[in-house]
Amino acid sequence: MLSNSDYNKISAINRRNGWGFTKQQLLRIGTQYRKAYESGDQHRMEWLEERLTDCNFHTECGYLADKDFAGYKKEVERCFA
């Protein structure tokens, strides 16, 4: 479960980045999420999901929440084609 401090940090990071991501940032988020999933780090997974959700990247977040890492990467590639 994320704390109010987590939400504030996420919002500050997203604001600083103009509420968007580069292709490399999205791919890195996917890699970080997969590593968190494999290690059982639920907090980190929620943190990354909230980062995407806060910037309205709901489709990408859905792929990660479903653990569809190939679909996530394909969606990121499609967005930047």
N, C-alpha and C positions, 0 to 999 in steps of 0.2 A: 504494500500500500504506500502510495506516495504521500509525502508530507506537504504542508503549505510551503515550506522552504523549497522543496523540490519543484513545485509548480512555479514559484517565483523565479528560480534559477532557469527553468526551461523557458519561461516567457522572456526573460532577459536575453538569453542566448538567441532565441528566435527573433526578437526585436532587433538585436545587433546585426543579425544576418538578413534583415529585410523580409522576414517571414517566408524565405525561400531556401532552396538548396541547389547546389551544383550537382551534376551527375556523380562526381567523385564523392561528394558528401553522402548522397543517397546510397551509393554502393557501400560506403564505409559503415553507414548505419545498418545495412543489411548484414554485413559481416559481423559487426558488434552484436547484433541481435542473435545471430546464429550461435556465436560463442557463448552468449549469456544463456541461451536455451540449452545448449549442450552441457553447460556447467551447473544448470539449475538456478541461475541468478534471476529470480522472478522480479526483484526490484529493478534491475537494469532493463529487463524486458519492458516493464511498465513505463519506465522512464523514456525509453526510445519510442514506444508507442505514443506516449503523450506528446513528445516532440513533434512527431508527424501529424498527429491529430490537431495540435495547436496551430499548425500551419495549413490545415485543411487538406492534408495528404491522406485522405480517408481510404482510398483504394489501396495505396501502398501499405498503409497500416493494416488493412484487412488481410493482405497476403502474409504479412509477418505473423499476425495473430493466428492465422490458419497454419502456420509453419510451412507455407508454400514458398520456399526460398527461390526456386527456379522461376515461379510465377512473378515474384517480386522483382527479380533481376530483369526478366523480360519486360515488365511494366516500366521499369526505370529506363531501359534501352528504348522502348517505344516512345516515351515522353521526350527523349532527347534526339530522336531520329530526324 
